[in-house]
Amino acid sequence: MGQSPVRQIIRFSRQQLIDGGFSTLKFGQRSFLETLNSSSTPKNSLNRLMINGLSLSTNNRWHKSGRVWIIWNPVMYKVEFLEYSSQCIHMKVTDLTIHFSFHLSMVYAFNDINERAALWTQLLNLVGNNQGAWVVCGDFNCVLSPAERLGGHTSIVEMDEFHNCVNGCGLVESPVMGSYFTWNNKQEAPTIVYTWMDRVLINSEWVDQSDICQGTKIFQVITKLKKLKQHLKEFNRDHFSNIEHATMLALKNQKAKTDWIRTGDANSKFFHGAIKSRHIQNQVIQIKERYGKQCTDPKDVQHSFLDYYTRLIGTEISTAHVNERLVRTGKICESSHWDILAKPITKEEIKNIVFSIPDNKAPVPDGFSIKFYKDSWCIISDEISEAIMDIFTKGKMLKQLNTTVLPLIPKYNLLSNVTQFRRIACCNVLYKILSKLFSARLGNVLPDLVSLNQGGFI
């Protein structure tokens, strides 16, 4: 079944593509995103395409342009439409060949952030009504991180709203193939913009039930962790909602990062005063952006930081050409070095890395600290190890694994500029394991290739 969106079906070239998809590639179902439709366009387009025996549904009644079409072969699929809106068609699909049913929400979000709010609300409301596998796909006209847009402006508010919707629905990214950026504004440099807006999101039930989405082992691990997180939240709410001293002590130990809490009085007025002082200290009331303009509005302050660090660590720069002949005159990797680097990763190596990471490391984006991995290693070791080894074997890593939070630590007591902060990367534990494995392997090779007085350049 094909679910990739196709735009502007009224163009003849698009019609030939669709016709070939149904007749040659045997697609059982297709979803089309179209902003140039009228109520009569679907029938006219289908007549021109000469697609016989297919069924069609659109959201023309909910939007004059008929933004979303669903076309399917009723011999292959049974489709029950449950909800329509101007930005989404929600349905239950049954594959009549393998008798597999799932919910599908086909999305074409509006460009305006205020109009998209209705879509996020609709998807969140669908959570309680969906029993079983659920797929949400289409053009969301929004990104989840600044890395998904090259050029142009990225709004923190838009990303936060999208994140909240995805997390609230219990969805994760499905493994995809093809180009990373799915849209561009067809401009020339320096105004060209590339964006990843077309995506497929799935819930844990889809992974559990569908052989189609049993992709990489690391994807299965991440999905199970996300599913476990929901159960842990429910368990904590139902059984430990009034937990007091121990939980508060552990939480404040993580957030305040105060070593003296181990021997101090956790309930003292001094301790809580320190926590409050730290919270006030972490607030940035006003700041100078990179051009020297003073910003006092909270949104302007946020944009100043995002703009500065996007340009600092998220922008490609031109590099000089490397003369390979000159490089080969120095030290190069020999076969013995390659044997060390390419040697298969073992479960024992992974275990040693896991238990070498200190327990008191800063909180991680997915919420699963190194203490969780250590305490449950006897249960999760096989799946975690196989997932890590699979990455080394296939050379593919999911984007979710590389999610990193960059806390900004003040360099001085009195701050006035966005440049006066030190960055600390808070990575997920699985990513830390990978990076430490790479580092350990390279550590056995680099001393033979790089002189001690050149180590600072690495």
N, C-alpha and C positions, 0 to 999 in steps of 0.2 A: 504494500500500500504506500503510495507516495503522498507526503504531506508538505513538501516544500512549496512555498507560495509562488504563484506566477502572476505578474502584474500586466495590466493593459491588454486584456484579451481581444479588444477590438482591433488591434494591429494584426495584419495578416500573418506576419512571421510568428507571432505568439500562437495563432490558431494552428499553424502547421506543427509547432512544437507539441501542443496539446493533443492534436489528432494523432501524431506519432506515438505519444505516450500511451494513449489508450489502445491503439490498434497494434502497435509493434512491441512496446515494452510491457503491455498487459497490466497497466495500473488499474487497481480496483477502485480507488478513490483519490480524488484530487481536491485541493482547496485553492481558491484563487482570490487574490487581493486586488481590488480594482477601484480606482477613484474616478474613472471616467464613464461609468455606466449610467444608463437610464433604465427605467422599468422594462423597456422593450428590448434592451440589448441582449439579455441572456438568450431569449428565443431566437433572435436574428443570428447571433453568433453561433449557436448550436446548429441552426439550419445550414449555415455556411460551412461549418465543420463536418456536417453529415455524420454526426455521432448518433447512432441509433441504439435504442434500448437502454439508455442511461437516464438517471434521475438527477434532478437539479433542485436546489433550494438556495435562496438568497435572503439577505436582510434588507431588501428594498423597502419594505413597509416601515422599517425603523430608521432608515436613512435614504434620502432621495438619490444618492449616488450608488446605492447597492454595493457597499464596500467589500463584502465577503460573499463568495459563492462556494457551495459545496456540491461537487458532482461525483456520483458514485455509480457503480455497476450493481444493481439490485440482485443479480445472480450470485455475486461474490460477497456482498455486504448487506446487512440489515441496519438501517440507520433510523433511530428514534430521536427526533428533535425535542429538546427539553426547554430551551430558553434562547430567546433572540434579544439582541440589543444593537445599537448603532456601531459597537466596537467588537462584538463577539457573537459567535453562534456556538451554543453548547449542546452536545448531543451524546447519545449512547450508541456505540458502534459494535456490531457483532460480526465477526468473521465466520461466515457460514461454512467455510472449508474445515477449519480447525475448532469451531465452536468456542471461540475466545471472545469475551465481551470486555469493553473498556469505555470510559468516558473520554470524550474529546472536546476541547474548547479551542476553536479556531479564532485567533485574535488579529485584529488590525486596529491598533491604537491611534487615537488622534495625536496631532502634533503638539497641541497645547497642553501644558501641564495641568491646568485646571479641569479641562475636559477629560483627561486621562484618569482623574480621581474616581470617576464613576466606574471605570473598568476595574480598578483595583478593588473597589467595594464589591462589585459583582463577583469577581473571582473568589474573594474571601467568603462571601455568602454561599458560594457553591461547595465549600469544603464539607459542610455538614450533610449536604445532599448526595455527595459522591461516595458510594460504597464500592470499593475495589480500585482497579487500576485507572489512572487519570493522566492524560497527556494534554498539555497546554502549549500551543505552538502558534507561530505567525510573526508578524511585524509589530514589536512593542514600542517602536519609536522612542526608545529610551535605552540607556546602558546601565550596567551594574557596577562598572568601575571605570576610572579615567582611561585605563589601558585599552578599552574597547572603542575609543574614539581618537582618531588621529587628526588634529586640526580642529578649529572651532572651539566653542565653549562647552564645558561640562558642568552641569548644575548639581551641587551636593544634595539639594532638596529633592530633585528628581530621582537621583540614585537611591536616596534613603527611602522614598516612597515605594520604589520598585523592589528594593531589598525587603522591606517590611511585608509587602504582598507575597513575594516568593517564599519567605520564611514562614509567614502565617499560613500559607497553603501547604506547607510541608513539601515543597518541590525542590528538585535538583536539576542541574544541567544534564542533558543526555549527550553521550559521546557523539560528535559530529565529524564529518569529513569535508574537505573542500577549502575554499578561501576563508580566511579568518574574518575579513571585513565583507559584509554583505550588501553595503550600500555606499555610494559616493555621490557628491553633488555635481559631478561632471564639469568641474571648474579646473582651471590651471593653477599651478603654484603661484603665489603662496596662499591662495584662498581655498584650495581644494580640501575637502573633508572626507575622511573615510570612517565608517561606523559599522559596528556589529549590532544590528537591530533584529534580524531574523533569527529566532532561536527555538529550541524544543526543550520544554521543561516536563519532568515526569515525577510521579510520587513513588514511594517505596513499594507500594503494591504492584505497580507496573513491573518493577525489577523482579519482584518475587514470582510473578505469574507469567511473564512474557519471555520466551526464549530469545526474542528479537533483541531485547535490551540487556541480555546477559553478556555485557561487553567485557572490558578489561577487568582484571581482578581488583585493581585499585578503585575502580568505579563502584564495584560491589561493596568494598570495605567502607568507602565514604558514605554510600547510601545507607548501609546498616548502622553506621555511627549516627547519622542524622535521625534515623528511626528510633534508635536507642535513646537519643537525647530527648525526644518527645515523651517516651515512657518514663524516663528519669524525672522529667518535670512533673508529670502527673503523679508519680509515686511520692515525690517530695511534697507536692501540694496536698495530697490526701493523707499522708502519714506523718509528715514532719513540718507542717505549716507553722507550728508554734515553737520550733527548736530555737534555743536562745544562746547560751553562753558559747558552746563549742563552735557552732556555725558562724556566729558573729566574730569570734576570735580568728577563725580561719580566713573568713572573707576579708577582714580588715588587715590581716597579715599579708594577704595577696595584694590588696589595693594600696596599702600604705607603704609596703616594703620596709617595715621597721624591724630590724633584727632584735631590738631590745624588748619586743613584745613577749619573747619567750620567758623572760624573767620578770617583766613588769606587771603591773596590775591592769588587766585589760579593761576593767570597768572604772578606772580612775578618771577624775575630771581632767587631769592632765592629758591622758591618752585621747579622750574624745575631743579635747581642745586642739590636739595636734592634728587629728583627722580633719577637723573643720578648717584649720589653718591651711592644711595642704589643699583642700578643695578650693578655697578662695585663691590660693597661690596659682592653681592650675588654670584659672579663668583668665582669658585675654580680653580686656575691656576695650583697648584701643591699640592700634599698631600702624606702623608705616609700611605701605606696600613697596615693591621693589623700585618704583619710580619716585619714592619719597612722599607720596600723598598720604596724609593722615586719615585713617579709617576708624570710625567709632560705631557705625551701625553693625550689628552682629553678622548680617549677611555679607556686608562688605569685608569684614574681618575674615570670614570663612573663605570668601573668594580670593582674597589676597594670599592666604596660605596655599590654597589649591593652585593658583596661577603660578606662584613662585616655585613650588616643588614639582609641579608638572613639567615646567620648563627645565628644572634642574636635573631630574632623574627620569623624565618620561619623554624626552625629545631626542631624536636621532641626530648625530653629528657626523660630518664627513671625516674620514680617516685617510691617512696617506697610504699609498700602495706599498705592500710588503714585497721586497725583492727576495724571491725564493732562493736564488743563487747565493746571495749574501748570507741568508740564514743558514744554508747548508755548510758554510765554511766554519760554523761554530758547532757546539754540541747539539746533537739531535737524538730523538728517541731510537734506541736500538731494539732489536727483537726481544731482548730480555725485559725491557721496559714495557713493551706492548703486552707481553705475557702477564706482567703484574697488573696492568690496568684492565685487561680484558678477562682476567680470571673470574670465573663465576662467583657471585656473592653467595655466602653460606648463611644458614640460619644462626650459627654461632656468632658470626660477625655482627649480624643485626642485633642479636640479644646483647652482646657486649656494648654496642653503641647505645641501646636503650637504657641500660643500667649505668652508663657513664654520665648521663645527663642529670644535673642536680635537681632535686625535688622542688626547690624554691624558685624556679624560673618564673618569669613574668607570665600572666595569663595569655592564652592563645586564642585566635579568632574563633575556632570551632568549639571552644569550651572544654575540650578533653586535654587535661594537663598530663605531663609525663608521669605523675603519680598514678593516674588511672591506668596507663599502659603497664606500669610496673606491677601494680596490685593485681591486675587481671591477666598478666602475661601467660599464665598456665592455660587460660581459656582462649585467648585471641592470638597467641604466638604463631600458630600455623597460617592463619589467614593473613595476618600482617606481613609475615615473612614472605609468603608466596606473592603477595601484591608488590612488595618492594623488589623482589627478584624479577617479577614480570616487567617492571619498569626498566630495569637494567638490560633485560633480554630484548624487549621490543623497542626501547628508546622512545616511548610515548608516555606523557604525563598529563593528567587532567588539569585544567585551569584552576579548579577548586582547591587542588592540593597546594597551589602556589599563592593562596590568599594570605596577604600579609598586612598587619596593622603597623603603622609607623607613628608611635607616640613621639611627641616633640618635647624634649627636655630642655628647660631654660639654661642657658650658659651663664647668665648673670641674674642678680636679684632685681634690677631695674631694666625692663625690656622696652625697646622702642621700635625694633625693626624685625621683619620676618626672617632675617638672616641670623638672628641671635638665638637659634635653637639647635640642639643636637638631636639627630634622628636615631631611634633605636628600632630595629625590625623585630616585631613579635610574630613569629611564624608558627604554623601548625606543627605538631610533634612529628607527623609523618614526613613533612618537608625537612625538618631538622635531621631526622634519621638519614634521609637521602643525602643531604649536604655533608653530613659528617662521614658518611661512607665514601663519598667522592674525595673529601679532604684527606681521609686516611690513605686511600689509594695513591693520590697525588703526592702525599708526604713521603712515600717510599721511592718516588721517581725523581721529584724535583731537585733533591740535593746533588744528583748526578748531572743535572742539566743547567742549573742556575747557581752561580757563585754566591757565597755568603754575603758579599758586599753589594749584591744586586737583589737581595731578597725583598727590599723595601718597594721594588717596582711591581711586585706581584699583587 
